[in-house]
Amino acid sequence: MLIGDLDGDGRAELLLVQPDNRQDVRYIPHQVQCLTAFNLEGELLWQTGKPDAGAGSQGSDYPAQIFDIDGDGALEVLCVMDDKLQILEGATGKVKSVHELPAKEAHDCIIIANLSGSGRPGDIILKDRYHKLWALDRNFQLLWTHEGNVGHFPWVYDLDGDGRDEVMAGYDLLDADGKLLWSCHDLEDHADCLWVGDVNGDGVPELVIGGSVTVMYDRNGQELWRYEGSVESQHLALGRFREDLPGLQIAGLDRLVREDDGKGLKGKDAMFLLDQNGQELWKEERTTDGWLTIVEAVSRFWKGGPDYILAYRRGETVLPGLYDGYMNLVAQFEEQGYAVHGDLLGTGTEQVIIYTDELAAVYAGEKLPLTAAHPGQPLPQPKRLYSSTLYPGGEVTV
């Protein structure tokens, strides 16, 4: 599920993205099979593509984002369908333009960036499953390519303040022209998630990288600390989860996997929380099986409250919920499923949607009518929502 104010009426719509029926995405990623838009009452607005009962599952990202790519003030849907990069009108789903892919497998995900320094994002980065990036300008012309260990979802951010985004491509930092600036060292496997923020309060952003371990680098490529208390840092989230501590804290998920009795993989994943120096504040002791938890940071669920850790897909016995910086469960959601979150109504607070194949349940910190706080005033589409990924990364800005 992607969320965004597709029709500009002042409240968000829900865009359900179905992948193609590729079952093995270890090497070749998904394309999009079908897109279906609903409003918050659950009414069907439009659909393009044909649903497939044999569609694949969330084994990799889906190449789809919601963003005003052409700067006309209305949101578009960007997706890879039928071996083409397609730009659809957000309000209707009608095709606005179709573009050739730079390579056959350049459809693992879509990253929207400002590589040209034009003042707003409008360039696009495509990638294959693990090895190559293709950067396109806003006219969909190839700018550069990069080959390396690019991880799942590269994160773009203007680290040096020159008006152009750098690209953290897995363990490599590239400049806006695709030149390698520096690489992380002594890390195995690949980067599962990437975060940017002024973690230690020194006034400049740092990069926190989750992969074989969790590490923090400064923007010049110096490793500042390394947390090796996890088997695999599958997901991370930066936030101010503890108001009594300086800087930002890093929530994470240690993916503890073990073999069961021959029927497949099982395990007990565990959430953890680190301080600004990478020191463990706490680590969860799971008592139930489950190794597919995803953690994200939710801000402003309650007005004036701290950030919370949203944990979902934790196995059939554990419902999704919000946890505070002391590992207390502060809100539990009564549906089992995936989650998205954002300011759906323009109230200045975030709501959480738990969704399954059959329903979408909207939860808020207070009772709210499903009406726009400012009718007719389009909601902005923040970077977190136009950088949707199964492997949540992000940034914290002051």
N, C-alpha and C positions, 0 to 999 in steps of 0.2 A: 504494500500500500504506500502510495505517495500522497502528500497533501499539499494543497495550494489553492489560492483563490482563482480558479480557472476562468470564471465568468466576470470577475471584477465587481461583485456585488457587496463586498465587505465581509464575507465569511468564507472559510475554506471549503473546498470540495475534496472528495476522496477519489483517488485514481488507483484502480486495481490493475496490476501488471501481471499477466500470465506469461510464463516462459514457454519456449518451444518444447517439443517432446524429446529433446536430447536427455538421456538418463545418466550418461557418464560425462561429467564436465571437469574431470581432472586435467584434461589437456586442451579441449576445445570448449569455449564458454557458450552460454545461452545466447539466443536472440529473443526478441519479444514475439509472442504468438498472438496476444490479444490485449487490448486496453479497454477498460470499462470505467466510466466516470459516474459517480453518484453524488447527490447532495447530502446534507447532514440528516435529512429525514429518510434517507435510504432510497430516494427516487432515482431511477436510471435517467441519466442525462444524455449519454451517447456511448457508443461502442464501436470500435474499429478492430478488424481482425476477427477470426472465428475461434471461439473457445474449443479446447481440445481436452477431452477427458483423460488422455494419456500424457498430459503435460509433465515436464520434469519438476523437480523440487528445488528448494533453496540450497543447492550445493555450491552455487556461485552467485555473484551479483547478476542483476538483470540490467541490460543497457537501456535505461530510461531515466529521465529527469524532467522536472517542471521548472522552467525559467523563461524570462523575457529575453530571448537570445537576440532578437533584432532591435530591441530598444524602442518598440512602438508603444509601450505602456501596458501591454496585455501579455499574459503568460502564454508561452508555448509549451508543448510536450515534445521533447527530443527523445527519439528512440531508434533502435536498429531493428528493422523488420524486413523480411524478404531480401536480406543481403544488402540493404541500403540504409543510410542514415536519413531518417525522415523527420521533418519538422511539421508538427500538427498545430492547428489553432486550438488553444486550450478550451475555449468556450464550446466548441462544436465537434472537435476531433477531425475536422477536415484537413487534408494535406495542404500545407503551404509551400513546401519545397522538398525535393528528394536529391540526395547526393551520394556519389559513389564512395564506398569505403576505401581507405588507402591500402588495405590488405584484406585478404579473405577472412582472417580470424581477429580483426580489429574491432571486437564487439564484446569484450568482457565487462566493461563499464564505461560511463561517460563522465568526464571531469570538465567542469566549466572554469575557465581561468582568465586572467588578464595578463597575457604575455606581451601584448603590443604597447601597453602603457597609455591606452586611450582614455583612461578615467573610469571605465566600467568593464566588468567581465564580458566577454563575448567570443573568446577563443575556446577551442575544444581540444581536449586530449582524449584519445582512444587508446586502448591497450588490448593485448591478447591475454591469455590466462596468467602467465608469469614472467615473460621474457622481454617484451618490446612495447614501446610507446610510440604513438604518432601524434604530433601536435599540429592542429589546423588553425588557420586564422579565421576571422569572422566572415570571410568569403569562402570558407571551406577549402582553402588551398593549403597544401602541405607546407609547414614551416620547417620541421625537423623531426628526426626520429632518434630514439635512444634504445639501446639494448643493454640489459643487465638483469639483476635480481630485483624486479620492480614491485614485488609484493602484491597485495590485493587491491588497495585503493589509494593511489598517490594523493598527497595533500598539497594544495597550492597556497602560498602565503607570501606577501611582500616582506621578507625578513630584513632587508637592508634599507627600506624606505625610499626606493628609487621610482616607485610608481608602477613597477612590473613584478609579477609574481615569480618567486622561485618555486621549484617543484621538488618536493621530497618524494622521490620515486623509490619506494622500498628503503634500502639502506644507503641510497645515493642522493645527495642534494645537487640539483641542476639549476643553472640560472635560466632566465627567460628565453635564452637562445638554445637551450638544450646542452650547454657545456657543463661537464662535471666539475663541481666545486670541491666537494669532499665526500668521503664515504665513511660509514660506521665500520668499526673493526671488531673482530673476535665475536661475531654474531653468526649463528647457524640458521638453517632453514630459510624463512623469509619474513618480512614485516607483515604482521596481521593487522595492525592499526597504528595510526599516526596522529599525534596531537601537538598543537602549538599554543603556547601561552606564557605569560610572565609568571612562571611557577615560583621563583625565589624572590620576587619583588625587587629586582635590580633595575627595572625600567625597560628591559629589552626582552623579547620573546625567546623562550627555549623550545626545544623539540623533545617530546617524550615518545619513545618508540617501543611498541610491544611486539615481540616475536619469540625467539628462543628464551630470552629474558626481557626484563623491562629496563630500559636505559634512558638517561636524559643527556642531551647534548646542547651546548650553546650554539648560536647561529654560525659560528666560525669553525665548527667541527671538533670542538674539544669535548670529550666525555666528562660529564660532571659527576654522575653517580650511576651505579648499576645495582638493581635488585635481583638477586638470584634465588629468592625464596619461593619461586614458582617453577613448575615443570615446563609450562608453556603459557605465556601471557596472551591469551587468545583475544581478549578485549580489554580496553582501557577507557577511562572517562576522567577528564579533568574538571574540577569544580571547587567551590568554597563549601565543602561539606561540613567543615568544623570551623565555626566562627571564633573559637578560642585559640586557634593556631594561626601563625603567620603564613602568608603566601597561599598557594593552591595545594590541594591534596589530589592524589592520583588513586582513583578506584580501579580495581582490576579484577580479572577472572583467571584463576589458575586452572588450566584444563588438565586435571588428573585423569589419565586414561589407563584402564587395565583391561586385560582379556577376561572374558567370562568363560563359561563352560563349553565354548565352541560355537555358540550361537551368534557371535559378533562382539563388537566392542561395547563395554560398559565402563562406568567410572563414577567418580564423585568430584565434580568441579567445586571450586571454593572461591568466594569473593575475598578480596583483601583491600586494605586502604593504606597508602603510604603518605608520609608528610613531604614537605618541599625538598627535603634532603634525601629522599628515597628510603627513609627508615619505616619499617612496618609498624603501623599503629594497631592493627588487628587483622586476623585472618579467620575466616569462617571454618567451623568444623561441621561439615555436612554429615547428616545421618541418613540421607536418602540418596539413592542412585540418581544420576543425571549429569551429563557432561556437555550439555548444549546451551548453557546459560549465556545470555547476552546482557551486558551491562551498559547503560547510558546515563548521562547526567541530565536531570530535569531541573530547570530553573523556574521559579515563580509559580509553583503549583499552588502555594498559598502566598498571598501578597505579604512581602516583608520577611518571608522565610528563607532559610538557607537553600543551597542546592541539595538535591536528593539523588540517590542511586536507584535507577529503574532497572530491575532484574526480571527477565522473562525467559520463557522456554526452558524451565528448570525441571522438566520431568512431570509426569502426570500427577504426582503427589504434592507438588509445590506450586501454588498459584503465583502469578506475577504480582509484584508489589514495589513500593518505594521504601528504601532504607535510608536512615540518616547516617551521619558520620560516626556514630557509636554502634552501628550494626543493628539498631532497633528498627523493626518493621513499623512504619508510621502510616501506611495505607496499603490495603490488600485489594486486588481486583478480582471479582468473582467469576471471571472467564479465563479459560486457559487458551493461550494463543500467542501470536506475535503482537508487537506493540509499535506504535508511532506516537509522536507527541509534538505539540506546537500550540500557538495561540490561534485557535480556530475561529474566534469571533471578534478579535480586535479589542479584547478586554485588558490586555497587558498581563494576563496570566496564561499559563500553559495547561492544556488538557491532554489526557492520555487516552488513546484508542487501543483497545485490545480486539483483535480481529481473528476470525477463523474463516473457513470456506463458506460458512453459512451466515455469519453475523458480524457486525461491528458494534462494540459497546463503548460509549464515550463516557469518561469519568472526569470529574472536575473537583477542585478543592472546596467549592461552594456551589450552591444551587444556582444554575444559570439557565435562562431561556436560550433556545437554539436560534437566536436572532443576532444579526450584526450589531455591534456596539456603535458603529458609524456606517449606516446603510449607504450603499453606493460609493463608498470610498474604498478602493481596492486595497486589500491587505498586502504589505510588502512580502516578498519571498526571500527569507533570510538564507544565508549561505548554507547553513546546516540542512535546510530542506531542499536546496538545489544540488546538494552533494550527498544524496541518499545512497547508502551502501549497506550491505549485510554485515560489513566489518566496520562498525561505527568509529570514525575518527572525528576530528573537529578542531576547534580553536576557541580560546577564551580571550576576549578582548575587554578592556576596561572602558 
